[in-house]
Amino acid sequence: QVQLVEAGGGRVQPGGSLRLSCTASGIIFGLYTWAWYRQTPGNQRDLVASISSGRTMNYKDSVKGRFTISRDNSKNTVYLQMDSLNTEDTAVYYCNADYEWGSRSYWGQGTQVTVSS
């Protein structure tokens, strides 16, 4: 059974930092591109950052220079370091695993990030 377990969400003041993690089980972690998406009420789920098996990274323009995605294949974990947070970063954040050799894709349960003073 595939499980993606996210952690690290919470409430932070503007300018603060949070680190999200997503730990996988039931899949071969290294064969997947990993990504973080976020979603606010009434809106679609948007890509925030992704990292391929070859560690090619992509970022949403609005988070470039503030967010850093990384992966630790030995721990089956992907991270999202979020710095200089602002209120527009408030959302539910989801991790996603996309199989690089086929069409399988898996989602985490989501973790709430709230940026508020």
Secondary structure by P-SEA (a helix, b strand, c coil): cbbbbbcccccccccbbbbbbbbbccccccccccbbbbbcccccccccccccccccccccccccccbbbbbcccccbbbbbbcccccccccbbbbbbbcccccbbbbccbbbbbbcc
